[in-house]
């Protein structure tokens, strides 16, 4: 340890002298130039290329070493052998619906860190419901552009044809009020005909199977 600390001190003291948070000390300093010329170049274009490559690799390495420290601390292995980390509450969800290769159980924000199974079921139910809506919405964008629109009139009384309705958000102002009422009524039917749950109430999900809406 003494040798490593001494070497780190040598690297710091042998380079340009700068004070903490003092930008004026960097006025005459070239980024990356610490006097070691082995891998540098006299060609400005080649030098810029090498420094850009160094910066890109350095950024990746900074993220990598943090990940390796974290995995080593949890599992005892820098490669993060998940099977060695048996104390995590996340292990409770490894075989649940939605766990897929190649990432396995993926929860980078830590929503499931408390190991609450009912909270997990609620989030999975909500994810499936919203996901299905989004898949339909995506098809609503794509299908008219590829296959064309329905023939005839959307609203004969307003002389409004399906072909007159633009794709995407521009359609919001073109759809008649009665059309919006129909869509809201259908959404309400879907909500009311499925399992009854209260907002943010996890106990309502105890006997619900995620994705099963009848």
Backbone as CSV, one residue per row, in Angstrom:
resi,resn,N_x,N_y,N_z,CA_x,CA_y,CA_z,C_x,C_y,C_z
1,UNK,0.829,-1.201,0.000,0.000,0.000,0.000,0.866,1.254,0.000
2,UNK,1.929,1.234,0.765,2.818,2.399,0.801,3.405,2.685,-0.576
3,UNK,3.787,1.624,-1.294,4.337,1.800,-2.635,3.304,2.377,-3.600
4,UNK,2.089,1.877,-3.503,1.049,2.373,-4.406,0.720,3.834,-4.113
5,UNK,0.636,4.179,-2.820,0.365,5.567,-2.457,1.510,6.467,-2.908
6,UNK,2.746,5.986,-2.745,3.908,6.764,-3.155,3.910,6.997,-4.666
7,UNK,3.549,5.967,-5.433,3.524,6.109,-6.881,2.425,7.075,-7.316
8,UNK,1.251,6.974,-6.665,0.167,7.905,-6.983,0.590,9.340,-6.672
9,UNK,1.296,9.525,-5.544,1.790,10.858,-5.205,2.796,11.376,-6.219
10,UNK,3.663,10.476,-6.688,4.649,10.865,-7.702,3.955,11.328,-8.978
11,UNK,2.928,10.577,-9.415,2.194,10.958,-10.619,1.535,12.326,-10.468
12,UNK,1.004,12.584,-9.284,0.346,13.870,-9.058,1.352,15.018,-9.015
13,UNK,2.468,14.804,-8.336,3.427,15.889,-8.124,4.325,16.144,-9.336
14,UNK,4.497,15.135,-10.194,5.371,15.319,-11.348,4.658,15.954,-12.532
15,UNK,3.335,16.056,-12.458,2.571,16.679,-13.536,2.371,18.158,-13.282
16,UNK,1.554,18.802,-14.103,1.275,20.225,-13.917,0.664,20.489,-12.539
17,UNK,1.089,21.583,-11.915,0.577,21.922,-10.589,-0.729,22.716,-10.730
18,UNK,-1.794,22.189,-10.179,-3.085,22.867,-10.224,-3.724,22.834,-8.846
19,UNK,-4.455,23.904,-8.560,-5.162,23.980,-7.284,-6.612,23.534,-7.474
20,UNK,-7.190,22.997,-6.405,-8.552,22.476,-6.480,-9.529,23.566,-6.886
21,UNK,-10.353,23.264,-7.896,-11.412,24.161,-8.364,-10.894,25.507,-8.841
22,UNK,-9.617,25.561,-9.239,-9.054,26.823,-9.722,-8.843,26.702,-11.233
23,UNK,-9.715,27.295,-12.012,-9.660,27.133,-13.466,-8.498,27.879,-14.106
24,UNK,-8.033,28.949,-13.477,-6.958,29.733,-14.093,-5.663,28.934,-14.209
25,UNK,-5.489,27.912,-13.376,-4.275,27.096,-13.444,-4.200,26.283,-14.736
26,UNK,-5.325,26.150,-15.425,-5.374,25.320,-16.629,-5.201,26.124,-17.911
27,UNK,-4.886,27.398,-17.772,-4.812,28.278,-18.940,-3.783,27.799,-19.957
28,UNK,-2.625,27.353,-19.496,-1.537,26.960,-20.393,-1.295,25.444,-20.400
29,UNK,-2.308,24.687,-19.998,-2.181,23.229,-19.939,-2.933,22.592,-21.103
30,UNK,-2.310,21.633,-21.742,-2.953,20.868,-22.810,-3.566,19.607,-22.199
31,UNK,-4.877,19.397,-22.370,-5.503,18.206,-21.778,-4.799,16.919,-22.191
32,UNK,-4.457,16.102,-21.211,-3.822,14.821,-21.488,-2.310,14.858,-21.570
33,UNK,-1.706,16.044,-21.544,-0.253,16.152,-21.670,0.381,16.212,-20.280
34,UNK,0.898,15.067,-19.847,1.559,14.994,-18.544,3.035,14.639,-18.685
35,UNK,3.580,14.911,-19.882,5.010,14.722,-20.081,5.419,13.360,-20.577
36,UNK,4.499,12.431,-20.685,4.828,11.072,-21.143,4.548,10.999,-22.630
37,UNK,5.582,10.906,-23.447,5.466,11.081,-24.887,5.518,9.772,-25.687
38,UNK,5.468,8.637,-25.009,5.670,7.365,-25.706,4.605,7.118,-26.777
39,UNK,3.352,7.384,-26.458,2.262,7.070,-27.383,1.684,8.294,-28.079
40,UNK,2.379,9.401,-27.982,1.871,10.620,-28.581,2.333,10.741,-30.029
41,UNK,2.106,11.896,-30.639,2.473,12.100,-32.033,2.752,13.574,-32.283
42,UNK,3.664,13.830,-33.224,3.950,15.210,-33.606,2.947,15.733,-34.627
43,UNK,2.175,14.810,-35.227,1.168,15.193,-36.208,-0.099,15.625,-35.460
44,UNK,-0.529,16.899,-35.583,-1.704,17.379,-34.832,-2.957,16.536,-35.068
45,UNK,-3.174,16.108,-36.317,-4.367,15.318,-36.608,-4.291,13.954,-35.933
46,UNK,-3.104,13.331,-35.988,-2.931,12.028,-35.352,-3.024,12.140,-33.837
47,UNK,-2.480,13.232,-33.293,-2.538,13.456,-31.849,-3.993,13.608,-31.389
48,UNK,-4.779,14.379,-32.148,-6.197,14.556,-31.809,-6.939,13.233,-31.861
49,UNK,-6.627,12.420,-32.873,-7.261,11.106,-33.009,-6.958,10.231,-31.791
50,UNK,-5.678,10.229,-31.366,-5.285,9.396,-30.230,-5.932,9.876,-28.935
51,UNK,-5.998,11.200,-28.765,-6.603,11.736,-27.542,-8.102,11.452,-27.504
52,UNK,-8.767,11.551,-28.649,-10.191,11.225,-28.697,-10.426,9.759,-28.349
53,UNK,-9.562,8.881,-28.878,-9.681,7.456,-28.556,-9.438,7.221,-27.070
54,UNK,-8.463,7.948,-26.525,-8.157,7.788,-25.099,-9.331,8.233,-24.239
55,UNK,-9.951,9.360,-24.617,-11.087,9.863,-23.853,-12.253,8.883,-23.913
56,UNK,-12.536,8.346,-25.114,-13.636,7.388,-25.260,-13.393,6.145,-24.408
57,UNK,-12.177,5.614,-24.474,-11.852,4.418,-23.684,-11.840,4.712,-22.195
58,UNK,-11.392,5.914,-21.838,-11.354,6.294,-20.416,-12.749,6.370,-19.826
59,UNK,-13.693,6.935,-20.592,-15.067,7.028,-20.096,-15.653,5.636,-19.873
60,UNK,-15.411,4.751,-20.825,-15.891,3.378,-20.680,-15.246,2.698,-19.474
61,UNK,-13.945,2.922,-19.289,-13.226,2.284,-18.190,-13.699,2.806,-16.830
62,UNK,-14.043,4.106,-16.755,-14.529,4.651,-15.485,-15.847,4.009,-15.080
63,UNK,-16.738,3.796,-16.050,-17.996,3.112,-15.757,-17.726,1.642,-15.416
64,UNK,-16.794,1.019,-16.163,-16.512,-0.404,-15.962,-15.945,-0.679,-14.576
65,UNK,-15.007,0.158,-14.117,-14.375,-0.128,-12.831,-15.371,0.051,-11.686
66,UNK,-16.316,1.003,-11.831,-17.350,1.154,-10.810,-18.230,-0.092,-10.763
67,UNK,-18.595,-0.597,-11.958,-19.403,-1.809,-12.007,-18.673,-3.007,-11.421
68,UNK,-17.364,-3.098,-11.699,-16.591,-4.234,-11.183,-16.431,-4.150,-9.668
69,UNK,-16.202,-2.937,-9.148,-16.138,-2.768,-7.689,-17.461,-3.200,-7.051
70,UNK,-18.578,-2.747,-7.656,-19.898,-3.046,-7.107,-20.153,-4.552,-7.105
71,UNK,-19.869,-5.203,-8.249,-20.097,-6.639,-8.352,-19.183,-7.422,-7.422
72,UNK,-17.942,-6.981,-7.325,-16.991,-7.661,-6.450,-17.448,-7.569,-4.997
73,UNK,-17.954,-6.379,-4.622,-18.425,-6.209,-3.254,-19.635,-7.066,-2.930
74,UNK,-20.508,-7.290,-3.921,-21.715,-8.063,-3.684,-21.485,-9.564,-3.763
75,UNK,-20.681,-9.976,-4.727,-20.577,-11.410,-5.009,-19.217,-12.006,-4.700
76,UNK,-18.211,-11.145,-4.457,-16.868,-11.653,-4.240,-16.144,-11.925,-5.536
77,UNK,-16.748,-11.543,-6.657,-16.136,-11.746,-7.964,-16.306,-10.489,-8.794
78,UNK,-15.206,-10.036,-9.418,-15.287,-8.846,-10.256,-16.167,-9.057,-11.474
79,UNK,-16.414,-10.318,-11.824,-17.260,-10.619,-12.977,-18.717,-10.756,-12.574
80,UNK,-19.007,-10.584,-11.293,-20.388,-10.533,-10.849,-21.171,-11.813,-11.027
81,UNK,-20.674,-12.910,-10.482,-21.400,-14.176,-10.569,-22.653,-14.079,-9.703
82,UNK,-23.798,-13.880,-10.355,-25.046,-13.626,-9.638,-25.413,-14.773,-8.703
83,UNK,-25.017,-15.978,-9.044,-25.380,-17.134,-8.214,-24.719,-17.077,-6.840
84,UNK,-23.660,-16.255,-6.707,-22.966,-16.148,-5.428,-23.630,-15.156,-4.484
85,UNK,-24.532,-14.332,-5.011,-25.154,-13.300,-4.184,-26.555,-13.750,-3.804
86,UNK,-26.650,-14.413,-2.686,-27.916,-15.018,-2.269,-28.715,-14.147,-1.313
87,UNK,-28.170,-13.015,-0.872,-28.854,-12.190,0.128,-29.753,-11.125,-0.474
88,UNK,-29.729,-10.936,-1.789,-30.480,-9.849,-2.396,-31.976,-10.147,-2.408
89,UNK,-32.826,-9.150,-2.047,-34.277,-9.357,-2.152,-34.719,-9.509,-3.604
90,UNK,-33.864,-9.102,-4.551,-34.221,-9.224,-5.957,-34.296,-10.676,-6.394
91,UNK,-33.637,-11.569,-5.649,-33.670,-12.982,-6.015,-35.089,-13.532,-5.956
92,UNK,-35.957,-12.861,-5.220,-37.337,-13.328,-5.098,-38.092,-13.237,-6.417
93,UNK,-37.583,-12.430,-7.368,-38.313,-12.201,-8.608,-37.620,-12.802,-9.823
94,UNK,-36.615,-13.634,-9.606,-35.837,-14.161,-10.730,-36.641,-15.046,-11.672
95,UNK,-37.670,-15.702,-11.167,-38.453,-16.612,-12.005,-39.815,-16.030,-12.361
96,UNK,-40.005,-14.733,-12.106,-41.298,-14.123,-12.364,-41.481,-13.769,-13.841
97,UNK,-42.726,-13.522,-14.221,-43.055,-13.113,-15.581,-42.300,-11.836,-15.944
98,UNK,-41.705,-11.825,-17.139,-40.995,-10.640,-17.612,-39.490,-10.727,-17.480
99,UNK,-38.999,-11.725,-16.753,-37.545,-11.917,-16.625,-37.066,-12.626,-17.885
100,UNK,-36.261,-11.945,-18.687,-35.870,-12.466,-19.994,-34.380,-12.273,-20.232
101,UNK,-33.824,-13.164,-21.040,-32.441,-13.009,-21.481,-32.347,-11.817,-22.431
102,UNK,-31.222,-11.138,-22.535,-29.959,-11.498,-21.880,-29.748,-10.840,-20.518
103,UNK,-30.627,-9.910,-20.105,-30.360,-9.153,-18.871,-30.928,-9.832,-17.639
104,UNK,-31.829,-10.824,-17.826,-32.427,-11.450,-16.664,-33.370,-10.503,-15.950
105,UNK,-33.358,-10.533,-14.620,-34.205,-9.601,-13.872,-33.526,-8.239,-13.849
106,UNK,-34.158,-7.260,-14.470,-33.525,-5.951,-14.679,-34.316,-4.879,-13.953
107,UNK,-33.731,-4.310,-12.941,-34.386,-3.253,-12.167,-33.331,-2.233,-11.752
108,UNK,-32.829,-1.431,-12.697,-31.724,-0.515,-12.379,-32.100,0.576,-11.388
109,UNK,-33.377,0.926,-11.311,-33.796,2.002,-10.396,-33.999,1.474,-8.986
110,UNK,-34.214,0.173,-8.837,-34.382,-0.404,-7.506,-35.799,-0.373,-6.985
111,UNK,-36.802,-0.415,-7.879,-38.196,-0.410,-7.435,-38.521,-1.620,-6.561
112,UNK,-37.851,-2.738,-6.816,-38.184,-3.973,-6.095,-37.208,-4.274,-4.964
113,UNK,-36.420,-3.291,-4.571,-35.397,-3.527,-3.554,-35.985,-3.964,-2.220
114,UNK,-37.256,-3.622,-1.963,-37.868,-4.005,-0.684,-38.400,-5.433,-0.697
115,UNK,-38.386,-6.089,-1.870,-38.850,-7.477,-1.954,-40.345,-7.651,-1.803
116,UNK,-41.115,-6.590,-1.993,-42.575,-6.643,-1.835,-43.197,-7.317,-3.055
117,UNK,-43.718,-8.524,-2.893,-44.255,-9.294,-4.007,-45.507,-8.653,-4.592
118,UNK,-46.393,-8.131,-3.736,-47.630,-7.527,-4.236,-47.341,-6.248,-5.016
119,UNK,-46.366,-5.475,-4.548,-45.983,-4.269,-5.294,-45.417,-4.653,-6.653
120,UNK,-44.671,-5.764,-6.682,-44.133,-6.248,-7.950,-45.273,-6.653,-8.889
121,UNK,-46.274,-7.389,-8.373,-47.392,-7.810,-9.200,-48.159,-6.612,-9.733
122,UNK,-48.332,-5.586,-8.903,-49.041,-4.385,-9.363,-48.293,-3.727,-10.521
123,UNK,-46.980,-3.579,-10.366,-46.201,-2.942,-11.439,-46.227,-3.774,-12.711
124,UNK,-46.182,-5.095,-12.575,-46.215,-5.943,-13.757,-47.568,-5.853,-14.445
125,UNK,-48.657,-5.811,-13.677,-49.991,-5.651,-14.265,-50.101,-4.326,-15.009
126,UNK,-49.631,-3.259,-14.367,-49.692,-1.931,-14.989,-48.826,-1.887,-16.245
127,UNK,-47.655,-2.521,-16.178,-46.762,-2.545,-17.338,-47.431,-3.239,-18.525
128,UNK,-48.065,-4.380,-18.287,-48.724,-5.103,-19.370,-49.886,-4.309,-19.956
129,UNK,-50.672,-3.676,-19.081,-51.804,-2.897,-19.575,-51.327,-1.729,-20.436
130,UNK,-50.367,-0.972,-19.929,-49.850,0.168,-20.680,-49.118,-0.283,-21.943
131,UNK,-48.414,-1.412,-21.834,-47.706,-1.929,-22.995,-48.657,-2.287,-24.126
132,UNK,-49.799,-2.896,-23.796,-50.775,-3.262,-24.826,-51.350,-2.012,-25.488
133,UNK,-51.629,-0.990,-24.682,-52.124,0.265,-25.247,-51.094,0.882,-26.188
134,UNK,-49.859,0.857,-25.765,-48.804,1.446,-26.592,-48.585,0.661,-27.877
135,UNK,-48.723,-0.672,-27.825,-48.596,-1.462,-29.051,-49.704,-1.117,-30.034
136,UNK,-50.933,-0.962,-29.527,-52.033,-0.550,-30.396,-51.802,0.845,-30.956
137,UNK,-51.295,1.753,-30.104,-51.031,3.115,-30.564,-49.957,3.139,-31.643
138,UNK,-48.946,2.297,-31.480,-47.888,2.215,-32.487,-48.439,1.726,-33.817
139,UNK,-49.298,0.701,-33.749,-49.924,0.214,-34.976,-50.835,1.276,-35.580
140,UNK,-51.448,2.085,-34.723,-52.295,3.171,-35.222,-51.517,4.199,-36.020
141,UNK,-50.253,4.376,-35.666,-49.387,5.271,-36.436,-48.957,4.615,-37.746
142,UNK,-48.565,3.347,-37.662,-47.924,2.682,-38.800,-48.924,2.219,-39.856
143,UNK,-50.012,1.576,-39.404,-50.928,0.911,-40.344,-51.510,1.835,-41.414
144,UNK,-52.024,3.031,-41.061,-52.574,3.884,-42.123,-51.540,4.300,-43.178
145,UNK,-50.273,4.419,-42.746,-49.236,4.814,-43.687,-48.896,3.688,-44.658
146,UNK,-49.051,2.425,-44.193,-48.665,1.280,-45.023,-49.840,0.749,-45.843
147,UNK,-50.983,0.559,-45.192,-52.114,-0.086,-45.867,-53.162,0.899,-46.348
148,UNK,-53.044,2.161,-45.950,-54.067,3.137,-46.308,-55.164,3.202,-45.266
149,UNK,-56.119,4.087,-45.473,-57.191,4.321,-44.512,-58.503,3.720,-45.002
150,UNK,-59.453,3.599,-44.080,-60.755,3.042,-44.441,-61.406,3.893,-45.530
151,UNK,-62.139,3.269,-46.411,-62.911,4.055,-47.375,-64.157,4.647,-46.708
152,UNK,-64.764,5.616,-47.348,-66.018,6.152,-46.851,-65.844,7.252,-45.830
153,UNK,-66.927,7.470,-45.065,-67.002,8.622,-44.181,-66.848,8.230,-42.712
154,UNK,-66.076,9.011,-42.004,-66.003,8.883,-40.550,-67.223,9.536,-39.925
155,UNK,-67.629,10.676,-40.502,-68.799,11.399,-40.018,-69.548,11.971,-41.213
156,UNK,-70.565,11.256,-41.692,-71.315,11.762,-42.850,-71.940,13.129,-42.600
157,UNK,-72.419,13.354,-41.362,-73.082,14.625,-41.067,-72.124,15.811,-41.158
158,UNK,-70.825,15.539,-40.938,-69.825,16.606,-41.027,-69.051,16.541,-42.341
159,UNK,-69.496,15.633,-43.230,-68.814,15.439,-44.511,-67.320,15.179,-44.298
160,UNK,-67.013,14.328,-43.295,-65.627,14.043,-42.916,-65.288,12.606,-43.274
161,UNK,-64.360,12.421,-44.192,-63.947,11.090,-44.611,-62.783,10.587,-43.756
162,UNK,-62.628,9.274,-43.727,-61.465,8.709,-43.037,-60.167,9.228,-43.653
163,UNK,-60.168,9.412,-44.946,-58.970,9.892,-45.647,-58.603,11.318,-45.242
164,UNK,-59.557,12.043,-44.655,-59.286,13.427,-44.240,-58.586,13.510,-42.889
165,UNK,-58.541,12.390,-42.180,-57.926,12.388,-40.850,-56.432,12.148,-40.996
166,UNK,-55.596,13.089,-40.558,-54.144,12.889,-40.660,-53.656,11.853,-39.653
167,UNK,-52.454,11.393,-39.850,-51.858,10.412,-38.943,-51.196,11.127,-37.775
168,UNK,-51.292,10.533,-36.593,-50.561,11.063,-35.438,-51.317,12.136,-34.686
169,UNK,-50.571,13.010,-34.039,-51.164,14.021,-33.159,-52.038,15.013,-33.901
170,UNK,-51.791,15.191,-35.198,-52.610,16.128,-35.977,-54.066,15.677,-36.030
171,UNK,-54.323,14.392,-35.781,-55.690,13.873,-35.822,-56.512,14.337,-34.628
172,UNK,-55.865,14.783,-33.561,-56.581,15.159,-32.337,-57.636,16.224,-32.610
173,UNK,-57.265,17.202,-33.405,-58.189,18.313,-33.670,-59.192,17.999,-34.778
174,UNK,-59.026,16.859,-35.466,-59.905,16.524,-36.590,-61.030,15.571,-36.207
175,UNK,-60.799,14.742,-35.188,-61.812,13.761,-34.786,-62.993,14.485,-34.126
176,UNK,-64.217,14.211,-34.545,-65.387,14.876,-33.945,-65.549,14.530,-32.468
177,UNK,-66.278,15.353,-31.764,-66.497,15.155,-30.330,-67.154,13.810,-30.050
178,UNK,-68.087,13.390,-30.912,-68.746,12.110,-30.701,-67.760,10.953,-30.850
179,UNK,-66.778,11.119,-31.741,-65.745,10.097,-31.886,-64.918,9.966,-30.621
180,UNK,-64.573,11.111,-30.012,-63.832,11.087,-28.746,-64.670,10.443,-27.649
181,UNK,-65.982,10.725,-27.653,-66.858,10.141,-26.643,-66.875,8.615,-26.767
182,UNK,-66.867,8.116,-28.015,-66.845,6.673,-28.224,-65.550,6.051,-27.697
183,UNK,-64.434,6.709,-27.962,-63.139,6.180,-27.502,-63.051,6.188,-25.979
184,UNK,-63.529,7.284,-25.355,-63.512,7.364,-23.892,-64.420,6.293,-23.295
185,UNK,-65.579,6.079,-23.939,-66.504,5.065,-23.443,-65.892,3.672,-23.536
186,UNK,-65.170,3.404,-24.631,-64.541,2.088,-24.780,-63.437,1.898,-23.741
187,UNK,-62.634,2.961,-23.516,-61.577,2.874,-22.502,-62.186,2.623,-21.123
188,UNK,-63.295,3.290,-20.843,-63.973,3.070,-19.568,-64.488,1.649,-19.429
189,UNK,-65.014,1.101,-20.532,-65.478,-0.293,-20.524,-64.330,-1.238,-20.207
190,UNK,-63.174,-1.012,-20.840,-62.015,-1.878,-20.592,-61.584,-1.811,-19.134
191,UNK,-61.626,-0.608,-18.560,-61.226,-0.453,-17.163,-62.215,-1.123,-16.218
192,UNK,-63.518,-0.919,-16.481,-64.542,-1.398,-15.552,-64.826,-2.886,-15.685
193,UNK,-64.521,-3.466,-16.854,-64.807,-4.885,-17.048,-63.676,-5.778,-16.560
194,UNK,-62.551,-5.177,-16.219,-61.421,-5.941,-15.721,-61.421,-6.007,-14.203
195,UNK,-60.360,-6.524,-13.618,-60.261,-6.583,-12.156,-60.337,-5.191,-11.535
196,UNK,-61.056,-5.079,-10.433,-61.200,-3.786,-9.753,-60.020,-3.579,-8.802
197,UNK,-59.287,-2.530,-9.029,-58.150,-2.197,-8.172,-58.169,-0.719,-7.838
198,UNK,-57.700,-0.412,-6.644,-57.602,0.981,-6.230,-56.184,1.493,-6.491
199,UNK,-56.090,2.783,-6.736,-54.797,3.383,-7.069,-53.791,3.134,-5.959
200,UNK,-52.618,2.627,-6.348,-51.486,2.420,-5.429,-51.821,1.503,-4.257
201,UNK,-52.851,0.661,-4.412,-53.220,-0.265,-3.341,-52.769,-1.659,-3.751
202,UNK,-51.687,-2.112,-3.187,-51.101,-3.380,-3.628,-51.899,-4.591,-3.185
203,UNK,-52.670,-4.492,-2.101,-53.399,-5.661,-1.613,-54.467,-6.114,-2.603
204,UNK,-54.940,-5.207,-3.465,-55.949,-5.578,-4.460,-55.398,-6.548,-5.502
205,UNK,-54.072,-6.681,-5.583,-53.449,-7.506,-6.620,-53.097,-8.912,-6.132
206,UNK,-53.519,-9.240,-4.907,-53.110,-10.511,-4.322,-53.568,-11.713,-5.144
207,UNK,-54.816,-11.634,-5.667,-55.377,-12.767,-6.409,-55.504,-12.477,-7.910
208,UNK,-54.735,-11.520,-8.401,-54.780,-11.149,-9.817,-53.547,-11.717,-10.533
209,UNK,-53.762,-12.265,-11.711,-52.657,-12.747,-12.537,-52.290,-11.642,-13.521
210,UNK,-51.067,-11.160,-13.510,-50.679,-10.088,-14.439,-50.997,-10.454,-15.886
211,UNK,-51.683,-9.543,-16.575,-52.019,-9.755,-17.976,-53.360,-10.417,-18.209
212,UNK,-54.011,-10.937,-17.150,-55.291,-11.636,-17.302,-56.425,-10.662,-17.034
213,UNK,-57.031,-10.176,-18.114,-58.139,-9.233,-17.984,-59.447,-9.836,-18.520
214,UNK,-59.492,-11.171,-18.560,-60.714,-11.829,-18.948,-60.811,-12.116,-20.432
